[in-house]
Each structure stands twice: as C-alpha cells, then as structure tokens.
Amino acid sequence: MPGDLVPGQMFDHECNVLKGWWHPHALDKSAPIADGELIIAGSVCYLDQNAEMRSGLPENVMGMFAWPTSTDFDVSADVGNIQSKNGMGLPVTGPYELQTTEYDDAQTYEINDYLTAWDQQLAGYSAALKGKVRPGDPYVNTLVGQVSKGPEQNDHGKMWLSLWTLHLPIDLGGS
C-alpha cells in the first residue's frame, strides 16, 4: 500500500545550530504535538497546559525552536507505519547560536536586535506568520533571541537569520 504523505525537502524549513548543541548534556525537549497543529522546523513553538507542542509564542511561555517539521517522517508516520507524533524543540534558555529560515522577511534585522515570534495576540498577525521570528521589545514582548547576523542566503538558496537564543518574558513576577 503506497503512502500518502509528501514531505517537503529537508532544507525548505530549517533550524541549523551553529554553536551550543549537540552535547550529551544539551537542552532539548520532546513532546507530543497537539492534534491538528502544524509546526515548521525553525519556527518557534511552546508547550501548552496539556504538555503538547503548539506553534507560536503566547505571552510569558517558554519558547522553543522546532527541530523537525511536524509532517516530517521522523515525526509523523506514513500510512501503515507506527509513530508517536512527538516533536522536538530547543528551548531558548539553552546556550545556542542558531540559524532559522522561519523569520518575517517583511521586517528588517540588525545585529543585537531583540526577537520575539508571531502569535495571535499581536497586532498584524496572520496564520501564515504564526511561529515566525520577528523583532520584539523587552518587557513588551516575550523574547526568544537576539540577532547575531542579519539575513543571508544559505547553501540551498534559502534565506535565514542567525540568532542567539534568549528567554525574557513580559511578566517576570508571575506566569
């Protein structure tokens, strides 16, 4: 029986770690992906109250950069195969410098700019932007990083943004 999943190319959506991961003590998180949720590699995701991964960045949650896309074969099995449908992310408290293809290319980025990610609570949100990195302001937006190098083209002809991970919620006193 032929399968019905048609995954994209591995380099279409990418999270490439430059420094800080992989090491036996490196920080990452695996969790089930919420039903109906599409999480793109390199985009920002989080754990909801059911400990399931969701795309985006609501206020005051721990952001993670998704490693695989939720429709990749190492996350979602094809017809007739068994798979747990667990995603994996790199929490932004880890000491990483990474590159992501999932950023809002309508914005401008300079070295040391603070970064947040799109979610529905932000003015100008659209579903196509959910989980993509964008400029942010400390204590106004939950932050997930700081630009280490502006957008540039990778070896596969895709544009990506380099950043250092950073976690700074809006409300430091509560949750």
NORBELTA-V10090 format. One record per residue. RES is the residue in three letters. NEAR is the number of other ideal C-beta (glycine too) atoms within 12 Angstrom. Layout:
BEGIN
res & near
RES & NEAR
RES & NEAR
END
This chain:
BEGIN
res & near
MET & 7
PRO & 8
GLY & 14
ASP & 13
LEU & 20
VAL & 13
PRO & 23
GLY & 21
GLN & 15
MET & 20
PHE & 22
ASP & 22
HIS & 36
GLU & 34
CYS & 45
ASN & 31
VAL & 29
LEU & 22
LYS & 19
GLY & 25
TRP & 25
TRP & 16
HIS & 13
PRO & 7
HIS & 10
ALA & 19
LEU & 25
ASP & 29
LYS & 27
SER & 25
ALA & 30
PRO & 24
ILE & 35
ALA & 24
ASP & 14
GLY & 11
GLU & 30
LEU & 28
ILE & 43
ILE & 41
ALA & 42
GLY & 41
SER & 45
VAL & 49
CYS & 50
TYR & 41
LEU & 28
ASP & 21
GLN & 11
ASN & 14
ALA & 17
GLU & 25
MET & 41
ARG & 36
SER & 42
GLY & 40
LEU & 46
PRO & 30
GLU & 26
ASN & 23
VAL & 33
MET & 33
GLY & 45
MET & 42
PHE & 57
ALA & 50
TRP & 40
PRO & 35
THR & 37
SER & 39
THR & 27
ASP & 32
PHE & 20
ASP & 23
VAL & 32
SER & 29
ALA & 20
ASP & 19
VAL & 14
GLY & 11
ASN & 16
ILE & 9
GLN & 22
SER & 15
LYS & 27
ASN & 26
GLY & 42
MET & 32
GLY & 47
LEU & 40
PRO & 34
VAL & 43
THR & 25
GLY & 31
PRO & 22
TYR & 36
GLU & 27
LEU & 43
GLN & 38
THR & 49
THR & 37
GLU & 44
TYR & 43
ASP & 31
ASP & 20
ALA & 15
GLN & 23
THR & 15
TYR & 30
GLU & 17
ILE & 17
ASN & 17
ASP & 30
TYR & 30
LEU & 44
THR & 44
ALA & 49
TRP & 38
ASP & 34
GLN & 19
GLN & 20
LEU & 26
ALA & 12
GLY & 16
TYR & 21
SER & 17
ALA & 13
ALA & 17
LEU & 29
LYS & 31
GLY & 47
LYS & 40
VAL & 49
ARG & 41
PRO & 32
GLY & 36
ASP & 16
PRO & 20
TYR & 17
VAL & 18
ASN & 34
THR & 37
LEU & 37
VAL & 50
GLY & 47
GLN & 30
VAL & 34
SER & 28
LYS & 24
GLY & 23
PRO & 28
GLU & 19
GLN & 14
ASN & 23
ASP & 12
HIS & 17
GLY & 13
LYS & 26
MET & 26
TRP & 36
LEU & 45
SER & 35
LEU & 47
TRP & 31
THR & 41
LEU & 33
HIS & 33
LEU & 28
PRO & 28
ILE & 23
ASP & 14
LEU & 13
GLY & 8
GLY & 8
SER & 13
END
